[in-house]
């Protein structure tokens, strides 16, 4: 049974969420109240706020957010769309295929689902509408394809997971996410092709003007960005944090010197917006540390994990139960918040069944990727729906196709862990 202090911690947090309190407030307030009530030392509150964000790997988080926004504003997505359109050619479903492939590629630059989805939606949705695609479908598809950004390295979600599960290194997580991320993106092509052929969408789409070599020369600066980031990590030229800095400066070079799409005013706007996003994330992480300290000290998380283990001794049933729980949570909370709230509870279960922490991290992230485009709180879908000028409610009939496709990819990775663990082991991580 859970002790009284543990019940106050968990139920109090749930109550504040139901009442609409911001996540950071709920975590910090309930954690501080329990610390005071249980006499755990009031000075542990500011100490944990500081130590929660005073971690070297977290430096990569705001810099990758900045790098993703720089590439978005530099016009890389537009040039990639033209190049991929030439490769795909004129066929039924061509524009939708282009949208999925470009989203997957941009995921190797930004690491952020909303930024990825926004960049592609701005370029693709008007053209797809002209080819007969319903705007609701286009918004759903791009939101789903953009979610692969938190799987395909570099991934902001994996950086946060590493903070909470340090035995899973960032290079190993980045490598582990590549095959599942590509698999999730390719799974989306199945409903895309079926619906496009059935409805006759995109049959008259013409490839971008300029031919292969011209569009390749324009897009090559974006094409080599993941090579620089991931190649440098693999060769040991820089750490993940240094890779984020390299990505940001490379994006500035492309935007200022090559494409000349950035000026001082736009750079200032990018700096302000990325700082605001980073500050929100850091505040949540800092106050989550107070909640985590209270829960771990009282043994609340271990007790709750034992409660879950009491429902079943079956490894498969437990994994399925966790996946369903996270899918539901992903519809209500963002990925980083879910990691901070649920991982302290799930880690004892992971250790009980001796699950590979890298594989487990990939499974959790795939669940959260699905949550990014599944209503009601679907951050990617909010972005693409706003750009498309449609309501989230009107996208549900199309979103379900995308959810089904990515669930198949999720089940495949759960059933065959080697899809996530083979590449890290091959690379020696």
N, C-alpha and C positions, 0 to 999 in steps of 0.2 A: 504494500500500500504506500501511497505517496504521503510524506509528512505534511504537516499543516503549512509550513513555510514554502514547500514545493508547490502545493496546491494554489497558494496565493500567487506565486510567481507565474505559473502556467495559466491559471484561470483569469488572473488579473490582466495578463497580456492579451488573452483572447477577448476579454470584455472590452478593452480599450480599442482593439481593432474593429469590433462590431459597432462601437459607438462612433467610429470614423476618425479616431486619433491618428496622426501621422505615425508611420512605423517607428521612426527614430524616437519620438516622444514615448510611445508605448514601451519600447525596449528599455530606454533609459529610466523612465519614471518608475515602472514596476521593479526593475532591478535595484534602484536606489532605495525604494520603500522596503523591500525585503532585506537588503543589507542592513538598514537601520533597525528594522524589527528584530532581526536575528543577532544583532550585535557583532556583525562581521567587520566593523571598522569603517567609519564614514570616510576616512582618507583613501579607502580603496576605490571610491567612486572616481575622483579625479585621476588617480593613478592608472586605473584601467582605461579611462577615456584616452589618456596619453599613450599608454602602451598598445592600445588597440590599433592605432594608426602609425606608431613608430616602428614600422617594419620595412626593411629595405625593398622587398619585392613590390610593396604597394606603391612605390615611386613610379612604377611602370604604368599604373592605372590612369592617372590624369594625363600622362604624356601620350599614351595610346589613344585616349579620347581626343586629345588635341590633334594628333596625327590623322585620325579618321576624319575629323571635321575639315582639316586642311585639304585632304585629298578630295573630299566631297565638294568643297567650294572651288577647287582648282579646275574642275571640268574633266576630271579623269573618267567619270562614269559615262559622259556623253561620247567620248572618243572610243571607249571600250565597246559601247553599244554599236557604234558604226562598224567597228572591226568584226565583232562577233556576228553581226547581221550579214556581212559578206560571207563569213564562213558557213553559216547556217543556210543561206540562200533562200530561194522562193519555194515555200512548201506550206502546206496546212499546218498551222500551229507555230510557224516560224517566229513571229514576234514574241510569243509566250516562251518559247525555248530560249530565245536570246535573253529575255528578262531573267530566267532562272540561272543561266550560265554566268551572266554578268554579276548577279547577286553573289553567287558562289565565289567568283574571282575577287570581288571587292571585299568579301569576308577575309581574304588573305592579306588585306591591307588595314582595314579599320578595326576588326575585332568587335564591332558594335552592331547589333541587329537593327536598331532604329535608324542609325546613321546610314547603314547600307541600304535599307528599304527606302529611306527618303531620297537618296541620291538617284536610285534607279527609277523610282516612281515619277520623279520630276521629268525624267527623260522619256520614259516608256509609255506612261498611261495615255497621253494625248494621241500618240501614234497607234496604240493598240485600239483605242476607241474608234479611230478612223477605219480600222480593219474589221470592225464588227464585234470586237470584244466588249461585253458589258463592263462598265467601269467597276461594278461590284466584284466581278471575277478578277479583273486586273489588280484591284487593290488587295484581294485575298491572296492571289498568287505571289505578288511581290512581297507582301508581308511574310508569307511562309518561306519563300526563298531567302529573304533577308535574315531569317532566324538561323540559317546555317552559319552566319558570321560568328556565333558564339561557340561553334564547334571547330570550324576550319581555323587553324592558327594564323596569326596570333589572336588569342581569345581572352577578353576581359574576365569572363566567367571563370576560366581556368586559373587566372591569376588569383582571384579571390578564393577559389577552392584550395589552392596551394597554401594560402595563409592559414587556413583552418585545418588542412591535412598536409603538413610539411613533408611527410614521407613520400608523397606523390610530387615529384619535382616538376617544375614548369616545362623544361624541355621534353620530359616524358609525356606530360599531359598534352602539349602541343602536337607531338608526334601521334599520340593515341587518338586525337580528335580528327585527324585528317581523313582517314578512310570512312569512319562513320559520318563525317560531315559531307563528304562527296556522295556517299550512299544515300543520305537523307535528301540531298539535292536532286540526285538522279531519280529517286522514288517519286518526286513531284512531277517528273516528266510523263509518268504513266497516265494520271488523270488529265494532264494538259493535252497530250496527244489524243486521247480518247474523246475528250469534250470538243477539241478543235476540229477533229474529223467529223464528229457527229453533227456539230452545229455549223460547220463550214467557216469557222473563224480563221482569218489570216491567210486565206488562199491567194489573195491578190497583193500581198505584201511584197514590196520590191526591196532588194538589197540596197544598202547604203551606197551613195554615189562615191566614185573615186577608185573603186577596185581594191584588190587585196593589198598591193604594196603601199598605196597611198594611205589607206586606213591603218595599215600596220605601222607605218612610220609615225602616224599621229598617236597611236595607242601604245607604242613600245615603252614609253616612259612609265605608264601605269603597269604594263605587263612585267617589267623587271623589278617593280617594287617588292613583291613577295619574295623574289629571288634574293634580293639584297637582305631583307629582314630575316628570312628563314635560313638562307645560306650562311649568313654571318653567325647566326646562332649555332648551326651545325658545325661550322669550322672553328668555333670557339673564339671568334674575333671579338664578340661582345656578349654581355649578359642580356637577359630579357629586358631589363631596365634600360640598358644602353641601346638595345635594338629599338625601343620606343623613341628614344632621342634621335637616333639615326633616321627613323621613319619620318619624324616631324620635320627635320631639316631637309630631308630629301623632298618631301611634299612642298615645302616652301620654295625650294629651288625650281621644282617643276612649275609651280604656280606663278612665280615671279619672273623667271628667266626663260623657260621653255614655252609655256602656253600664254604667259602674260595675262592671266585672268585674275590675279590677286594684286591688290594695291594696299597701301598702308591702312586705309579705312576698313577694308574687308578683313585684313589681318587682325586689326584691333577688335572687330566684331567677333571673329573666331576665338580670339583669346578670352574675351568676356564670356561668351557662351560656353566654351569648354571649361572655364573656371567655375561657372555656376553649376554645371553638371557634376564636375569633380567634387565640389564642396558638398553637394547633397549626398553623394555616395560616401564620402569620408565621414560625414556626420553620422550616417546610419551605421557605418562600421565601428566608429568610436563608441557610440551608445550601446551597440550590440555587445561590446566587450563587457560593459557593466552587467548586462543581463546574463551573459555567459559566465562571468565570475560568480554571480549569485547562484546560478543553477548548478555549476560544477562543485562549488563549495558545499552546498546543501545536498548534493547527490541527486538532484531532481531529474537530470537527464538520464542518468543510469537507471533510476527507478522507473521512469517512463518507458525506457527501452525494454526493461524486464517485463513491464506490463504488456507491451506489444508482443514480446516473445511468448508470453503466456497464451496468446491466441492460437499459435500454431508452432510446431517444431519443424515444419517442412521448409526447407530453404527456398524452394520454388514459390510456394504460397506466400512466404514472407516478402520475397522480392516483388512479386506481383502486387501485394498489398502496398508496398512502399511506392511502386510506380504509379498506382492509381491515386494514392494520397498526394504525390507530387504533381500529377497532372491536374488535379483539382486545385491545388495551391497555385500552380502556374497560371490558372485563369484569374486569380485574384491578386497575386503579388508579382513583383519583378524578380528576375533571376538572382540578383545579388542578395536581396532581402530573404529569399527562400533559403539560400545557402546559410545565411547567418542565423536564421531561426531554426531550421530543421537539422542541420549537420550535427550540432551537439547531441541531438537525440539519436541520429542514425549511425554515428560512428561506433557506439558500443555494439550495435547490431552487426555492423560490417565486420568488427573484430570477432564477434561470436561465430559467424559463419566463415571467417577467414577469406573474405572476398578481397580480390586485388584492388587496392585503393585507386589505381589509375583507371581500371575498367569501371569501377563503381562511380568515379567522378565523371566519366564519359556518359554513363547511363543517366545520371542525375541531370547532366547538362542537356542531353537530348530531350528529356522531359520538359526542362525549362524552355528549350527552343520551341517546342510545341505550344507551350503556354504563351509565348510572345505573340502568337497570332490567333489565339482562341479566346473569344469573348467570355465574360464581360470586360475584364481589364487586360487588353491585349496591346502592349505598347507599340509593336510594329504596325498592327492593324489600325490603331488610332492615327498614326502618321500617314499611312497610305490612304486611308479613308478620307482624311482631311484634304489631301492633295487631289484625290479623285472627285471630291465633292459629293460623297455618298455617306449614308449613315452606317454605323457598325452593324446595326440590326439587319440591314439589307444584304450584308455579305455572308450571313450565316450559312445559307444554302450552298455557297461555293467553298467556304472555309472547311466544311465537313469533309469534302473531297481531299483537301490538303492534309487535314488531321489524319484521315485514314491512311494516306500514303506514307506519312512520316511515322505513324505507329507501326507499320510493317517494318520499316527500317529499324525502329527501336527494338522490336521483338527479335529481329535478326541479330543485333548486337548483344542483346541479353542472352540469346540462345547460343551464340558463338563468340565467346569473349576474345578469341584470337583476332577478330576484326578490329578490336581496339588495342590489344596488347602486342600483336605481331610486329608492327613497325617500331615501337619504342625498343623492343628487345633486339630487333635487327640493327638498330642504330646504336645499341649499347647503353641505353638510358636505364 
